């Protein structure tokens, strides 16, 4: 079996908080987010034998407890993902998946097959705002991008599935100054995901977008939010959800203690 392979991080302590992970990036994605910093692996294929990725898992297995599949969008390569997740489980490694939520049926299949331990789901816009969603995923700029109402329906289904099945998961938003990530944007996103998080207790992570390598060259000079500004965004999210984290270049993953902020 061939896999459209992007890259690897042999050991990461950022991609799954509290765990050391080998991170495998798979090429391809249905979206074209302007701020995407992995855009180089969205289109041009690099097909390799799946055994090459098995070797990468093997070479890190003594130093990590988990495998994280990222991208691109790893769920876009169903057969390869199922194979590699099965391989990781046979090695007694936990499996985490970074996903944009566009493939809810595969999310459910992976859960029912016992092949995943945690999902990290991007929420790029409020779940009831097709216009903002379209802006976030590059709709109208690229003919390959699916219709925002369908995207939002799939994301809502994916989040509902992981919630209903009692899966461990995290929802996350990348905050980009002047694009999506202003305080009111974060408040709207948090409000739209609050019904799920109130049931699951899952975390909401606001990520510091660093667009220096963004797909859209016009975004590359945008100054990232500072850590203090990220804490302010977390405060807006906390109006609707309890378990709020920020992820910054300066401090990594931080759970926000609102009693002292």
Backbone as JSON, one array per atom type, in Angstrom:
{
  "sequence": "XXXXXXXXXXXXXXXXXXXXXXXXXXXXXXXXXXXXXXXXXXXXXXXXXXXXXXXXXXXXXXXXXXXXXXXXXXXXXXXXXXXXXXXXXXXXXXXXXXXXXXXXXXXXXXXXXXXXXXXXXXXXXXXXXXXXXXXXXXXXXXXXXXXXXXXXXXXXXXXXXXXXXXXXXXXXXXXXXXXXXXXXXXXXXXXXXXXXXXXXXXXXXXXXXXXXXXXXXXXXXXXXXXXXXXXXXXXXXXXXXXXXXXXXXXXXXXXXXXXXX",
  "N": [[0.84, -1.19, 0.0], [0.53, 2.22, -0.83], [1.29, 5.44, 0.57], [0.4, 8.83, 0.74], [2.71, 10.81, 1.66], [3.82, 13.26, 4.0], [5.55, 14.45, 6.17], [7.58, 14.03, 9.17], [7.71, 14.25, 12.73], [9.9, 13.1, 14.91], [9.89, 13.02, 17.76], [7.63, 14.61, 19.77], [6.42, 16.89, 22.19], [4.38, 18.6, 22.23], [2.17, 18.18, 20.58], [0.38, 16.41, 21.73], [-0.74, 17.0, 24.68], [1.02, 16.28, 27.61], [1.99, 13.89, 26.76], [4.58, 12.11, 25.03], [5.06, 12.03, 21.6], [5.26, 10.5, 18.34], [4.9, 12.18, 15.38], [3.14, 11.96, 12.45], [2.77, 13.34, 9.31], [0.32, 13.49, 6.9], [-0.31, 13.9, 3.44], [-2.54, 16.09, 1.56], [-5.79, 17.64, 1.6], [-9.17, 18.74, 2.0], [-9.61, 21.42, 2.31], [-8.47, 24.86, 1.89], [-7.09, 26.67, 3.71], [-6.23, 30.01, 4.25], [-4.22, 30.71, 6.07], [-2.74, 28.46, 6.48], [0.11, 26.69, 7.47], [1.22, 24.42, 6.61], [0.91, 24.19, 3.93], [2.37, 23.31, 1.77], [2.19, 20.59, 1.65], [-0.3, 20.04, 0.77], [-1.09, 19.6, -1.88], [0.87, 18.66, -3.92], [1.8, 15.4, -4.62], [3.5, 12.79, -2.76], [4.24, 9.81, -2.92], [4.79, 7.01, -0.94], [5.85, 3.75, 0.15], [3.86, 2.11, 2.58], [5.26, 0.78, 4.5], [7.49, 2.29, 4.95], [6.6, 4.3, 6.61], [5.83, 2.78, 8.76], [8.34, 2.06, 9.65], [9.23, 4.5, 10.6], [7.58, 4.86, 12.78], [8.47, 2.69, 14.29], [11.13, 3.48, 14.82], [10.83, 5.5, 16.62], [9.49, 4.39, 18.71], [10.57, 3.54, 21.16], [10.83, 5.81, 22.6], [8.52, 7.22, 22.81], [5.0, 7.41, 23.7], [2.86, 7.48, 22.11], [1.26, 7.83, 18.87], [0.68, 10.43, 16.65], [-1.43, 11.42, 14.11], [-1.34, 13.75, 11.59], [-1.63, 16.59, 9.37], [-1.89, 18.67, 6.44], [-4.87, 16.7, 6.0], [-5.41, 13.95, 7.71], [-7.52, 12.07, 7.66], [-8.36, 12.07, 5.09], [-7.03, 10.12, 3.76], [-8.11, 7.33, 3.98], [-7.67, 4.4, 3.94], [-4.9, 4.13, 4.32], [-4.61, 5.44, 6.76], [-6.14, 3.84, 8.51], [-4.67, 1.47, 8.35], [-2.14, 2.29, 9.4], [-2.86, 3.23, 11.93], [-3.78, 0.85, 13.05], [-1.38, -0.55, 13.04], [0.11, 0.98, 14.88], [-1.39, 0.53, 17.22], [-0.92, -2.19, 17.58], [1.65, -2.04, 18.4], [1.32, -1.23, 20.93], [0.93, 1.48, 21.28], [-0.61, 4.62, 21.94], [-3.12, 6.3, 19.98], [-3.56, 9.31, 18.38], [-5.46, 11.75, 16.59], [-5.28, 14.48, 14.49], [-7.71, 16.48, 13.11], [-9.85, 18.09, 10.69], [-12.49, 17.64, 10.92], [-14.14, 17.01, 8.78], [-14.82, 14.5, 7.95], [-16.95, 12.74, 9.22], [-18.08, 10.13, 9.19], [-15.89, 8.41, 8.99], [-14.61, 9.09, 11.34], [-16.39, 7.93, 13.17], [-16.15, 5.24, 12.41], [-13.47, 4.68, 13.04], [-13.53, 4.98, 15.82], [-15.36, 2.95, 16.55], [-13.89, 0.78, 15.78], [-11.9, 0.72, 17.59], [-9.48, 2.07, 17.18], [-8.49, 4.53, 17.8], [-7.51, 6.91, 20.28], [-7.69, 9.55, 21.02], [-9.13, 12.5, 19.69], [-8.29, 15.5, 17.99], [-9.84, 18.23, 17.16], [-10.3, 20.66, 14.73], [-11.88, 23.77, 15.02], [-12.69, 26.12, 13.07], [-14.31, 28.26, 12.76], [-17.4, 29.76, 13.96], [-19.9, 27.28, 14.58], [-22.28, 27.77, 13.39], [-22.05, 29.56, 11.37], [-21.79, 29.96, 8.21], [-20.59, 31.83, 6.47], [-18.3, 32.87, 7.79], [-16.96, 30.48, 8.1], [-16.5, 29.8, 5.42], [-14.68, 31.81, 4.75], [-12.54, 31.03, 6.38], [-11.73, 28.56, 5.32], [-11.03, 28.98, 2.73], [-12.98, 29.11, 0.78], [-14.4, 29.87, -2.38], [-12.09, 30.98, -3.3], [-10.66, 28.84, -4.15], [-11.43, 26.2, -6.27], [-11.68, 23.6, -5.4], [-12.6, 23.53, -2.82], [-15.07, 22.5, -0.52], [-18.65, 23.24, -0.05], [-19.43, 25.63, 2.45], [-21.8, 25.32, 4.22], [-22.17, 22.52, 4.12], [-19.7, 21.68, 5.11], [-19.8, 22.65, 7.77], [-21.96, 21.17, 8.74], [-20.87, 18.58, 8.67], [-18.76, 18.87, 10.5], [-20.16, 19.43, 12.85], [-21.47, 16.97, 13.12], [-19.27, 15.26, 13.47], [-18.24, 16.19, 15.94], [-20.44, 15.68, 17.55], [-20.5, 12.89, 17.42], [-18.05, 12.07, 18.68], [-18.56, 13.1, 21.19], [-20.96, 11.8, 22.0], [-20.09, 9.18, 22.07], [-18.35, 9.13, 24.12], [-15.65, 9.7, 23.78], [-12.22, 10.75, 24.26], [-11.35, 14.04, 23.61], [-10.28, 17.11, 22.03], [-11.16, 20.41, 21.25], [-10.17, 22.96, 19.0], [-8.98, 26.2, 18.09], [-7.32, 28.2, 15.76], [-5.95, 31.28, 16.2], [-5.8, 34.2, 14.37], [-4.58, 37.35, 13.92], [-6.67, 39.96, 12.85], [-7.95, 38.34, 11.05], [-9.4, 35.61, 11.61], [-10.12, 35.28, 14.9], [-10.29, 37.41, 16.51], [-11.48, 38.94, 19.58], [-14.37, 38.88, 19.6], [-14.88, 36.99, 17.64], [-13.82, 34.66, 18.81], [-15.5, 34.46, 21.02], [-17.96, 33.9, 19.74], [-17.36, 31.44, 18.54], [-16.82, 29.87, 20.81], [-19.3, 29.97, 22.06], [-20.79, 28.48, 20.23], [-19.76, 25.9, 20.47], [-20.18, 25.25, 23.06], [-22.47, 23.65, 23.95], [-21.61, 21.01, 23.44], [-19.22, 20.76, 24.91], [-20.1, 21.16, 27.47], [-21.26, 18.79, 28.07], [-19.24, 16.85, 27.68], [-16.94, 17.83, 28.95], [-14.61, 18.32, 27.67], [-11.59, 19.93, 26.5], [-11.08, 23.29, 25.33], [-8.96, 24.7, 23.11], [-7.11, 27.51, 22.34], [-5.14, 28.43, 19.79], [-2.06, 30.02, 19.12], [-1.78, 31.6, 16.24], [0.77, 31.63, 13.83], [1.56, 33.24, 11.23], [3.79, 33.46, 9.53], [4.69, 31.69, 7.63], [2.47, 31.35, 6.04], [0.06, 30.12, 3.65], [-1.22, 32.09, 2.1], [0.44, 34.7, 0.88], [0.05, 37.35, 1.55], [-0.57, 37.35, 4.19], [1.65, 36.93, 5.65], [3.07, 38.87, 7.01], [1.62, 39.47, 9.21], [1.38, 40.21, 12.62], [1.71, 37.93, 15.21], [-0.67, 37.17, 17.85], [0.16, 38.23, 21.12], [1.18, 36.5, 24.14], [-0.21, 37.58, 26.33], [-2.37, 38.74, 24.99], [-3.51, 36.42, 24.01], [-4.37, 35.29, 26.39], [-6.4, 37.08, 26.98], [-8.18, 36.47, 24.91], [-8.8, 33.9, 25.72], [-10.23, 34.53, 27.98], [-12.6, 35.58, 26.88], [-13.6, 33.28, 25.68], [-14.09, 31.82, 27.96], [-16.41, 32.83, 28.94], [-18.32, 31.18, 28.0], [-17.45, 28.5, 28.01], [-15.78, 26.16, 30.17], [-13.27, 24.75, 30.42], [-10.54, 25.91, 29.36], [-7.73, 26.4, 27.32], [-4.56, 27.81, 26.3], [-2.29, 27.87, 23.55], [0.9, 28.61, 22.91], [3.86, 29.9, 21.29], [5.7, 30.8, 23.09], [5.16, 29.64, 25.62], [4.09, 27.13, 25.24], [1.64, 24.6, 25.9], [-0.94, 25.71, 27.96], [-3.13, 25.54, 30.63], [-5.7, 27.71, 31.43], [-6.01, 29.52, 34.34], [-8.59, 30.99, 35.64], [-9.17, 32.18, 38.0], [-6.99, 33.55, 38.78], [-6.58, 35.34, 36.79]],
  "CA": [[0.0, 0.0, 0.0], [1.24, 3.49, -0.86], [0.76, 6.53, 1.38], [0.82, 10.17, 0.32], [3.41, 11.15, 2.9], [4.29, 14.63, 4.11], [6.73, 14.69, 7.0], [7.54, 13.37, 10.48], [8.41, 14.75, 13.9], [10.17, 11.85, 15.64], [9.45, 13.14, 19.15], [6.97, 15.89, 20.06], [5.7, 16.98, 23.47], [3.39, 19.66, 22.07], [0.99, 17.79, 19.81], [-0.56, 15.73, 22.63], [-0.27, 17.48, 25.97], [1.26, 15.27, 28.62], [2.53, 12.66, 26.16], [5.56, 12.2, 23.95], [4.44, 11.44, 20.41], [5.8, 10.63, 17.0], [3.84, 12.82, 14.58], [3.21, 11.69, 11.02], [1.95, 14.26, 8.53], [-0.14, 12.92, 5.64], [-0.63, 14.94, 2.46], [-3.89, 16.23, 1.05], [-6.81, 18.24, 2.46], [-10.25, 19.33, 1.2], [-9.66, 22.86, 2.54], [-7.32, 25.67, 1.52], [-7.09, 27.75, 4.69], [-5.19, 30.96, 3.85], [-3.15, 30.79, 7.06], [-2.14, 27.13, 6.65], [1.57, 26.71, 7.37], [1.63, 23.15, 6.0], [0.27, 24.2, 2.62], [3.2, 22.63, 0.77], [1.83, 19.17, 1.56], [-1.73, 19.92, 0.44], [-1.4, 19.27, -3.27], [1.86, 17.86, -4.64], [1.89, 14.09, -3.97], [4.78, 12.12, -2.51], [3.77, 8.47, -2.57], [5.8, 6.09, -0.42], [5.29, 2.5, 0.67], [3.42, 2.26, 3.97], [6.29, 0.21, 5.38], [8.41, 3.36, 5.31], [6.01, 4.98, 7.77], [5.94, 1.82, 9.86], [9.72, 2.16, 10.16], [9.35, 5.74, 11.36], [6.95, 4.56, 14.07], [9.38, 1.79, 15.01], [12.35, 4.16, 15.25], [10.51, 6.38, 17.75], [8.62, 3.7, 19.67], [11.21, 3.41, 22.47], [10.91, 7.12, 23.25], [7.19, 7.85, 22.83], [3.87, 6.57, 24.11], [1.72, 7.68, 21.21], [1.43, 8.28, 17.49], [-0.31, 11.43, 16.25], [-1.54, 11.59, 12.66], [-1.7, 15.13, 11.3], [-1.61, 16.82, 7.93], [-2.95, 18.04, 5.7], [-6.01, 16.09, 6.68], [-5.11, 12.51, 7.66], [-8.68, 11.25, 7.36], [-8.55, 12.03, 3.64], [-6.4, 8.88, 3.3], [-8.77, 6.37, 4.88], [-7.06, 3.07, 4.03], [-3.57, 4.28, 4.9], [-4.76, 5.81, 8.17], [-6.58, 2.65, 9.25], [-3.53, 0.56, 8.41], [-1.11, 2.8, 10.29], [-3.41, 3.25, 13.29], [-3.76, -0.54, 13.5], [0.02, -0.88, 13.3], [0.48, 1.64, 16.13], [-2.04, -0.15, 18.34], [-0.21, -3.46, 17.77], [2.89, -1.68, 19.1], [0.88, -0.73, 22.24], [1.0, 2.93, 21.31], [-1.86, 5.35, 21.83], [-3.3, 6.94, 18.68], [-4.27, 10.58, 18.33], [-5.69, 12.21, 15.22], [-5.63, 15.88, 14.22], [-8.64, 16.46, 11.98], [-10.71, 19.26, 10.51], [-13.87, 17.23, 11.18], [-14.93, 16.91, 7.56], [-15.1, 13.09, 7.64], [-17.55, 12.17, 10.44], [-18.3, 8.69, 9.09], [-14.64, 7.75, 9.3], [-14.43, 9.29, 12.77], [-17.17, 6.91, 13.86], [-15.57, 3.93, 12.11], [-12.24, 4.54, 13.82], [-13.91, 4.77, 17.22], [-15.98, 1.64, 16.71], [-12.85, -0.23, 15.57], [-10.93, 0.81, 18.67], [-8.21, 2.44, 16.6], [-8.09, 5.9, 18.15], [-7.67, 7.21, 21.7], [-8.07, 10.95, 21.19], [-9.26, 13.36, 18.52], [-8.02, 16.93, 18.12], [-10.71, 18.7, 16.07], [-10.25, 22.1, 14.46], [-13.11, 24.55, 14.86], [-12.11, 27.3, 12.45], [-15.31, 29.32, 12.74], [-18.6, 29.33, 14.68], [-20.53, 26.15, 13.92], [-23.53, 28.22, 12.77], [-21.71, 30.74, 10.55], [-21.17, 29.52, 6.96], [-19.77, 32.88, 5.86], [-16.98, 32.87, 8.42], [-16.36, 29.19, 7.77], [-15.98, 29.91, 4.06], [-13.47, 32.63, 4.81], [-11.47, 30.28, 7.03], [-11.28, 27.39, 4.55], [-10.65, 29.37, 1.37], [-14.09, 28.91, -0.17], [-14.51, 30.93, -3.36], [-10.76, 31.23, -3.84], [-10.18, 27.58, -4.72], [-12.59, 25.45, -6.73], [-11.75, 22.3, -4.76], [-13.1, 23.64, -1.45], [-16.51, 22.18, -0.44], [-19.56, 24.3, 0.4], [-19.37, 25.82, 3.91], [-22.86, 24.68, 5.02], [-21.88, 21.08, 4.23], [-18.55, 21.56, 6.01], [-20.25, 22.84, 9.15], [-22.78, 20.02, 9.12], [-19.98, 17.46, 8.93], [-18.02, 19.13, 11.74], [-21.1, 19.24, 13.96], [-21.67, 15.52, 13.26], [-18.06, 14.67, 14.04], [-18.17, 16.53, 17.36], [-21.53, 14.95, 18.21], [-20.11, 11.48, 17.51], [-17.05, 11.87, 19.73], [-19.2, 13.41, 22.46], [-21.92, 10.75, 22.33], [-19.39, 7.91, 22.31], [-17.5, 9.28, 25.29], [-14.24, 9.74, 23.4], [-11.41, 11.87, 24.68], [-11.09, 14.93, 22.47], [-10.02, 18.52, 22.24], [-11.52, 21.31, 20.17], [-9.14, 23.99, 18.97], [-9.1, 27.27, 17.11], [-6.11, 28.97, 15.51], [-6.31, 32.7, 16.21], [-4.98, 35.01, 13.48], [-4.94, 38.76, 14.06], [-7.28, 40.59, 11.69], [-8.57, 37.36, 10.15], [-10.35, 34.98, 12.52], [-9.43, 35.17, 16.17], [-10.55, 38.58, 17.33], [-12.25, 38.53, 20.76], [-15.76, 38.55, 19.31], [-14.87, 35.72, 16.91], [-13.61, 33.58, 19.77], [-16.72, 34.34, 21.8], [-18.97, 33.22, 18.93], [-16.97, 30.03, 18.39], [-17.0, 29.22, 22.1], [-20.75, 29.82, 22.27], [-21.33, 27.43, 19.36], [-19.3, 24.58, 20.9], [-20.48, 25.08, 24.48], [-23.35, 22.52, 24.26], [-20.85, 19.76, 23.42], [-18.23, 20.74, 25.98], [-20.79, 21.07, 28.75], [-21.53, 17.36, 28.27], [-18.02, 16.05, 27.68], [-15.86, 18.4, 29.75], [-13.41, 18.4, 26.84], [-10.92, 21.22, 26.53], [-11.06, 24.17, 24.18], [-7.61, 25.24, 23.02], [-6.91, 28.61, 21.4], [-3.75, 28.33, 19.35], [-1.43, 31.24, 18.61], [-1.43, 31.48, 14.84], [2.01, 32.29, 13.44], [1.37, 33.16, 9.78], [5.0, 33.82, 8.77], [4.79, 30.75, 6.52], [1.11, 31.11, 5.58], [-0.16, 29.9, 2.22], [-1.49, 33.41, 1.54], [1.62, 35.54, 1.12], [-0.36, 38.63, 2.13], [-0.75, 37.2, 5.63], [2.92, 36.55, 6.29], [3.58, 39.96, 7.84], [0.74, 39.68, 10.36], [2.03, 39.99, 13.91], [0.92, 37.0, 16.04], [-1.12, 37.63, 19.16], [1.07, 37.97, 22.23], [0.61, 35.61, 25.15], [-1.21, 38.34, 27.09], [-3.57, 38.84, 24.16], [-4.11, 35.08, 23.99], [-5.1, 35.13, 27.65], [-7.63, 37.87, 26.84], [-9.08, 35.67, 24.08], [-9.28, 32.81, 26.56], [-11.26, 35.09, 28.84], [-13.86, 35.65, 26.13], [-14.09, 31.91, 25.55], [-14.53, 31.35, 29.27], [-17.79, 33.27, 29.15], [-19.22, 30.13, 27.51], [-16.91, 27.17, 28.29], [-14.99, 26.17, 31.4], [-11.93, 24.16, 30.32], [-9.93, 26.67, 28.28], [-6.27, 26.4, 27.26], [-3.92, 28.51, 25.2], [-1.08, 27.21, 23.05], [1.74, 29.67, 22.36], [5.26, 29.58, 21.04], [6.48, 31.16, 24.27], [4.91, 28.81, 26.81], [3.5, 25.83, 24.91], [0.27, 24.39, 26.33], [-1.25, 26.23, 29.29], [-4.52, 25.63, 31.06], [-5.87, 29.05, 31.98], [-6.62, 29.6, 35.65], [-9.29, 32.26, 35.56], [-9.22, 32.77, 39.33], [-5.82, 34.42, 38.95], [-6.45, 36.16, 35.59]],
  "C": [[0.88, 1.25, 0.0], [0.51, 4.53, -0.01], [1.28, 7.84, 0.81], [1.39, 10.87, 1.54], [3.95, 12.58, 2.87], [5.58, 14.79, 4.88], [6.57, 13.92, 8.31], [8.23, 14.25, 11.51], [8.67, 13.54, 14.78], [9.73, 11.87, 17.1], [8.88, 14.55, 19.36], [6.3, 15.81, 21.42], [4.61, 18.04, 23.42], [2.08, 19.14, 21.48], [-0.04, 17.02, 20.62], [-0.09, 16.05, 24.04], [-0.14, 16.34, 26.97], [1.84, 13.97, 28.09], [3.61, 13.01, 25.15], [5.01, 11.42, 22.76], [5.38, 11.49, 19.22], [4.65, 11.14, 16.13], [4.11, 12.56, 13.11], [2.25, 12.6, 10.28], [1.62, 13.6, 7.19], [-0.61, 14.04, 4.72], [-2.11, 14.94, 2.09], [-4.85, 16.81, 2.07], [-7.91, 18.82, 1.57], [-10.33, 20.85, 1.34], [-8.4, 23.54, 2.02], [-7.28, 26.9, 2.43], [-5.95, 28.72, 4.38], [-3.99, 30.99, 4.79], [-2.39, 29.47, 7.24], [-0.62, 27.21, 6.48], [2.12, 25.4, 6.82], [1.13, 23.05, 4.56], [1.07, 23.44, 1.56], [2.87, 21.14, 0.65], [0.35, 18.97, 1.21], [-1.97, 19.34, -0.95], [-0.4, 18.33, -3.92], [2.04, 16.52, -3.94], [3.32, 13.63, -3.76], [4.43, 10.72, -2.0], [4.94, 7.6, -2.12], [5.11, 4.83, 0.07], [4.98, 2.66, 2.16], [4.45, 1.72, 4.95], [7.32, 1.27, 5.79], [7.9, 4.13, 6.53], [6.0, 4.07, 8.99], [7.33, 1.91, 10.49], [9.9, 3.42, 11.0], [8.69, 5.58, 12.74], [7.88, 3.71, 14.91], [10.57, 2.55, 15.6], [12.09, 5.09, 16.43], [9.86, 5.65, 18.91], [9.24, 3.53, 21.05], [11.14, 4.7, 23.27], [9.55, 7.8, 23.39], [6.15, 6.86, 23.32], [2.71, 6.65, 23.15], [2.17, 8.06, 19.81], [0.32, 9.29, 17.21], [-0.27, 11.54, 14.73], [-2.09, 13.0, 12.4], [-1.61, 15.33, 9.8], [-1.31, 18.27, 7.59], [-4.11, 17.59, 6.57], [-5.83, 14.58, 6.61], [-6.3, 11.64, 7.31], [-9.0, 11.21, 5.88], [-7.93, 10.78, 3.03], [-6.88, 7.73, 4.19], [-7.99, 5.07, 5.03], [-5.69, 3.13, 4.69], [-3.67, 4.58, 6.39], [-5.17, 4.61, 9.0], [-5.43, 1.67, 9.41], [-2.52, 1.02, 9.45], [-1.6, 2.89, 11.74], [-3.41, 1.83, 13.87], [-2.34, -0.97, 13.85], [0.48, -0.28, 14.63], [-0.12, 0.93, 17.33], [-1.36, -1.48, 18.62], [1.11, -3.24, 18.5], [2.59, -1.14, 20.5], [1.08, 0.77, 22.38], [-0.4, 3.52, 21.25], [-1.91, 6.04, 20.47], [-4.12, 8.22, 18.84], [-4.38, 11.06, 16.89], [-6.07, 13.68, 15.22], [-6.54, 15.88, 13.0], [-9.43, 17.76, 11.9], [-12.19, 18.91, 10.65], [-14.73, 16.99, 9.97], [-15.36, 15.48, 7.24], [-15.73, 12.38, 8.84], [-17.77, 10.66, 10.36], [-17.03, 7.91, 9.43], [-14.28, 7.94, 10.78], [-15.15, 8.19, 13.55], [-16.59, 5.52, 13.63], [-14.31, 3.69, 12.92], [-12.54, 4.29, 15.29], [-14.44, 3.36, 17.42], [-14.97, 0.51, 16.52], [-11.79, -0.22, 16.66], [-9.56, 1.26, 18.23], [-7.73, 3.84, 16.99], [-8.39, 6.14, 19.63], [-8.06, 8.67, 21.94], [-8.12, 11.65, 19.84], [-8.95, 14.8, 18.9], [-8.72, 17.58, 16.92], [-10.63, 20.21, 15.93], [-11.65, 22.68, 14.35], [-12.66, 25.93, 14.38], [-13.03, 28.5, 12.48], [-16.49, 28.85, 13.58], [-19.35, 28.26, 13.88], [-21.86, 26.51, 13.25], [-23.29, 29.41, 11.83], [-21.01, 30.3, 9.26], [-20.27, 30.57, 6.32], [-18.37, 32.9, 6.46], [-16.24, 31.57, 8.15], [-15.75, 29.24, 6.37], [-14.72, 30.73, 3.99], [-12.29, 31.83, 5.35], [-10.89, 29.19, 6.15], [-10.95, 27.71, 3.1], [-11.74, 29.16, 0.34], [-14.22, 30.13, -1.09], [-13.19, 31.29, -4.0], [-10.22, 30.01, -4.58], [-11.38, 26.7, -5.05], [-12.74, 24.12, -6.01], [-12.42, 22.35, -3.39], [-14.61, 23.39, -1.4], [-17.33, 23.34, 0.12], [-19.55, 24.41, 1.92], [-20.54, 25.22, 4.69], [-22.65, 23.17, 5.18], [-20.71, 20.82, 5.17], [-19.0, 21.65, 7.46], [-21.12, 21.68, 9.62], [-21.91, 18.82, 9.46], [-19.21, 17.65, 10.24], [-18.94, 18.93, 12.94], [-21.34, 17.75, 14.2], [-20.47, 14.86, 13.9], [-17.97, 14.95, 15.54], [-19.26, 15.8, 18.14], [-21.15, 13.48, 18.42], [-19.11, 11.26, 18.64], [-17.63, 12.16, 21.11], [-20.1, 12.26, 22.9], [-21.24, 9.44, 22.68], [-18.39, 8.0, 23.46], [-16.01, 9.28, 24.99], [-13.53, 10.92, 24.08], [-11.14, 12.74, 23.46], [-10.81, 16.34, 22.96], [-10.53, 19.27, 21.02], [-10.54, 22.47, 20.18], [-9.37, 24.97, 17.83], [-7.76, 27.97, 16.98], [-6.49, 30.44, 15.34], [-5.3, 33.5, 15.38], [-5.46, 36.46, 13.56], [-5.52, 39.31, 12.75], [-7.95, 39.64, 10.72], [-9.7, 36.66, 10.88], [-9.61, 34.74, 13.82], [-9.53, 36.43, 17.0], [-11.45, 38.16, 18.51], [-13.7, 38.13, 20.46], [-15.86, 37.25, 18.52], [-14.75, 34.55, 17.87], [-14.85, 33.37, 20.63], [-17.8, 33.59, 21.03], [-18.64, 31.74, 18.75], [-17.24, 29.29, 19.7], [-18.48, 28.99, 22.4], [-21.3, 28.65, 21.46], [-20.89, 26.03, 19.77], [-19.67, 24.27, 22.35], [-21.42, 23.9, 24.77], [-22.62, 21.17, 24.29], [-19.91, 19.67, 24.62], [-18.88, 20.67, 27.35], [-21.11, 19.62, 29.09], [-20.23, 16.59, 28.5], [-16.95, 16.53, 28.65], [-14.56, 18.51, 28.99], [-12.85, 19.82, 26.85], [-11.12, 21.98, 25.22], [-9.73, 24.89, 24.18], [-7.57, 26.34, 21.96], [-5.43, 28.65, 21.06], [-3.27, 29.66, 18.79], [-1.02, 31.02, 17.16], [-0.17, 32.27, 14.53], [2.08, 32.22, 11.92], [2.6, 33.51, 8.94], [5.18, 32.92, 7.56], [3.42, 30.41, 5.92], [1.05, 30.88, 4.08], [-0.41, 31.22, 1.5], [-0.33, 34.34, 1.88], [1.27, 36.87, 1.77], [-0.52, 38.56, 3.64], [0.58, 37.04, 6.37], [3.53, 37.63, 7.16], [2.69, 40.25, 9.06], [1.47, 39.33, 11.64], [1.16, 39.03, 14.74], [0.43, 37.67, 17.31], [-0.05, 37.31, 20.2], [0.4, 37.01, 23.22], [-0.45, 36.34, 25.97], [-2.5, 38.5, 26.29], [-4.28, 37.5, 24.06], [-4.9, 34.82, 25.27], [-6.4, 35.93, 27.63], [-8.65, 37.12, 25.98], [-9.66, 34.51, 24.89], [-10.38, 33.3, 27.5], [-12.6, 35.22, 28.15], [-14.46, 34.27, 25.96], [-14.7, 31.41, 26.86], [-15.91, 31.87, 29.65], [-18.78, 32.17, 28.8], [-18.76, 28.72, 27.87], [-15.93, 27.26, 29.45], [-13.52, 25.8, 31.19], [-11.2, 24.78, 29.14], [-8.4, 26.65, 28.44], [-5.82, 27.39, 26.19], [-2.66, 27.74, 24.81], [-0.26, 28.27, 22.34], [3.16, 29.17, 22.13], [6.09, 29.8, 22.29], [6.37, 30.12, 25.38], [4.35, 27.43, 26.5], [2.06, 25.75, 25.36], [0.07, 24.88, 27.76], [-2.75, 26.18, 29.55], [-4.69, 26.95, 31.8], [-6.62, 28.96, 33.3], [-7.3, 30.96, 35.77], [-9.43, 32.92, 36.94], [-8.07, 33.74, 39.55], [-5.61, 35.32, 37.76], [-7.58, 37.16, 35.52]]
}
